[in-house]
Amino acid sequence: MSRLRIGIDCRYVRIGRHDGISRFTAGIVAHLPDRHDYTLLVDDVRQLESLAADGLPYELLPAPTDAGEPFVARRVNRFGFDAVFSPMQTMGSRGRDHALVLTLHDLIYYRNRTPPREFSWPIRLGWRAFHLSWAPQRFLLNGADGVVTVSETTAGLIRQHRLTKRPVTVAYNAADPAERRAPGAERRRDLVYMGSFMPYKNVETLAAAMPLLGNGWRLHCMSRVSAADRARLERLAPAGTIVFHDGASDETYLDVLRSATALVTASHDEGFGIPLVEAMGVGTPVVVSDVPIFREIGGAAAEYFDPSSPAAVAAAVRRLELRWDDASARSLEEAARFRWSDSAEQVVAAVERAVADRAARGRRRGR
């Protein structure tokens, strides 16, 4: 295939600190294969500071929450791209003259309908309305030429619910490289939780497991926490057994992770689970709820439990203690499957296929 001009939608990149979609975008941008020409699409030049873009050119567009987003393709047309890749599925496709590949990360909000708390109420209302049926999702995905998702689990759900007629490519999430825990280093009776405190995250079960584990165990909650969530969780566990870092830096998070016994999560549902890859990548095993996506990520390295049972959490931690050295070694092997370079290659391959498929459809229409 000849060299393409590809636009990369970076308008979901957070300024200051990444969330999941922001980190996915940054990981892809930093590892784009050099066989094509890329232009970054941002709505704020400060987003470029969060991207290892090696001087890639950029263009400005309105924010993805702008009322004109359904028609943004008409603005993009003036850049003369052969194709555009977006890390979300909501980029407007109407009136475009380029190939388009969209990303659907997960389907958890069809089962867990509470929108992220940081959104304004109009966006939260629209979010709820969007997830009342499959029709809006099908409309968006079929408006593209290809779809990327971040796991085989979600790819299977896309097929199950017949969400698109377009080709679906899996490009895994990954974790940035980090220093591994030193061989023979002290292992503390610490458990690490990295994530929000939304209801489906089920952090209560982790807190309720702490009195069952006995003396010496602590649960480190790394993310920002509201006063109400903190009080609710503290009522479930003995005093001092939950440590709230309330927004730990990456350095603090990794330092605690490297000396911990395990990373834990009791989520009822997830789109992926980057903290699992981060933990396994430094040699810290994971103890997680028995849901399909965690089985896909953790493989034989992880210990699994019923997320409705604090006793099951405690039992899984004790099982891990008995096989910790083996679990640590296996964790490193499992983590090696998730690399940004591989994911970027899959994204660009999906874009190349979208360009070819669009051209083939155009030739058929011209007959």
Disulfide bonds with the S-S distance in Angstrom:
none
